[in-house]
Amino acid sequence: MGSTSPDRLEAVDAQRERRTTSSQTTPESSRTERLLSEIATYLRISAAAQARAKAKSLIDSFEKATVYSKLDGVTAQAQIEADTKVPNQTISDWLRQFVRAGLVSPPGEFHKRPKALFTLDELDISLEALGGRVKRKRKAALDRGISLTQGTIGPEQ
């Protein structure tokens, strides 16, 4: 990174000052902000509708949904691992899938860590429903004499 001249710093400060001064609420700026907010809302709703089917097929377990819900752009992957008990490598694999699917933005200028672009609610994914599916799978496996936690035949201990 090259050095920044004092003239350049003054220009940046002056530009920042103009933005601060011009951002004071006026009827025109208030209208512009409202329109921008409406546009952002429309785009978010449209994007979520487009992503919903892919998200439902990709976020297909309670654990994946829990990991996805913790992707706030701030929380470290090690903390997510500690909170969810999902192995770090598995989280890394899921993050790559989420980014490829357009559900998560990779770290960038505005956030240091991966950030979910939608809430689970916006994607119409319910942690409770996924948790329920896990319980139904476990009950069905137990009915067949299979332990999902131990990978053995016989009742769970």
N, C-alpha and C positions, 0 to 999 in steps of 0.2 A: 504494500500500500504506500503510495507516495505521500510526501508531506503536503499539507494544505497551507496555502498562502494566507496571510492576514486579510488581504482584500477579499479572498473567497469566503473566509469566515464571516466577515462583515456583511457580505452579500447574502449569505445564508441567514444570518441574524435578522437582516432587514426584511427578507422574504417571510421569515417566521413571524415577525412583528406585523407585517401587512396582513397575513392570514389571521392572526389573533384579532387584530382590529376589525377586519372585514367579517369575522365570524360572529360579531355581535348580532343579536337577533333583530332582523328587520322583517317587514311583511314579505318581501321578496325572498330573503334567505330562508324564512320559515316555510314558505311554500315550496321552495326547492328541496329543503330537507324532508318535507312530507312526501313529495313526489319520489325522491330517492328511496325513502323508506318503503313506499308502496311498491316500487320496482324491485327492490331487494326481496321483499316478501313474496311477490309473484314469482320471481326466479327461484327462490328457495322452495316454494310449494311445487313448482314445475319439476325442479331437479329431484326432489324427494319422490314425487310420483314416478318418475322415470327410473329411479334407483331401487324402488321398493321390491320388485320381483327378484332382482339380482341379490339384494341384501337378504331377503328371506331365504334364498337358497344357500347363501354363503354363511350367514349368521344362523346356524342351525342347531346350536347347543347353548345351554345355560352358560357354560364357561366362556364361549366365544362372545356371547352377548354381554357378559359381565366385563370382559376385557375391552370390548368396543366402547362400552359406556364410560370407561375410565380414560379414554383417549381425549384429554382436554388440552393438549398442546403444552402442558406444564409438567404433568406427573411423569417421573422417570420410569422406564421399563422395569427396573429392579423393584420399584415400589409396587407396580402393578403385579409383578410376579409374587411379591410378598403378600399382597392383599388377596389375590385370587388363587394362589397355590398352583398356578399354571406355569410349567417350566419356561424359562427364558427363551429357549430355541423355538418352542411352540408359539409363543407370543410373536417372535420375529417372523416366523412363517405366516402367521395370520395377518400381521401388519402388511407384509408384502401383498398378500391376497386382497386386503382391504384397499390398499393404495391402487392396485391394478384395476379394481372394480369401481374406483371413483368414489368410495365411501369415506376415505381418509386422505387428508393432505399430508404429505411428508413434511419434516421440519423445514423451516424456511425463515424468511426475514421477520415474520410477525409472531412466530412461535417456535420454541426450541425443540419441541418433540412432536411426534405425529398427533394430528388433531382430527377427531371425528367431524365430518361435515354435516351430519344429521344426528338428531337424537333417536334413540330406539323408538320412541313414540311416533316421531315423524315417519319412520320406516315401517310403522305398524308391527313392531316386534315387541312381544311381551315377555319379560323375564319370568313372570309367573307361569305363563303358558309353556315356556321352554322347560322350566323346572318341573312342571307337571308331566311333561313328556318323559323326562328323565325318570321320574317316579314310576310312570306306567311301564317303561322299558324294564326297570329294575324288578317290578312286581311280576311282569310276564316272564322274565328270566328266572326269578325265584320259583315261579309256578312250574317251570321246566326243570328246576333243580340246578340252575347255573348261577354262580356268584359272579357278578360283574366287577366287584372290587378285587377279588382274589383270582379270578380266572380259573376257578376250579368247579368241579361238579359237586353239588351238595349244598346244604343250607349255609347262608352267610353267618359268620360268627362275629 
